[in-house]
């Protein structure tokens, strides 16, 4: 587990493009939550916290998710960023012989940034599907569960522009056409009560 030692919050935000992408995506997500709060029949339960939201970063340990973790951790130390508490979640599928090494890598990188890490072990059940689809379902289920346990409503993932184009091509080959891009929005409802946000969706790998 990472240290819970609090760092002083900066007043001047980092100007890196990746951090700006996370900042902009988070601002849009907070606006969306506020809009939903205004339309809710239980507004007191839906208004974002005055000091910001608990935000989860989906952390696989690969370079894309590590870039997202680093940018989010920097942003979390900026006063008024909208992040009240940042949490990383690593889903251990057990499919790779190096799965434990990936978890250890995530633990070390989170500790270096003072970001708490939650590891969720899942069992991937194919049920007639491909292994990737089954692993994805298990991963998102674990992310949603961890986010709710932490009191978070925003989950950040590191999907980038090439991921979006690849998804579009797959959907197009399956006959979905332009709907392929529509199926990969910068943000979407997730698990019914959560918001999945992709800050890097317009960023090249």
ABEGO torsion letter per residue (X at the ends): XBBABBBBBBABBBABAAAAAAAAAAAAAAAAAAAAAAABABAAAABBBAAEBBBBBBBAGBAAAAAAAAAAAAAAABBGAGBABBBBBBBBAGABAAAAAAAAAAAAAAAAAGBBBBBBBBBBBAGGBBAAAAAAAAAAAAAAAAAAAAGBABBBBABBAAAAAAAAAAAAAAGAEAAAAAABBABBBBGGABBBBBAAAABBX
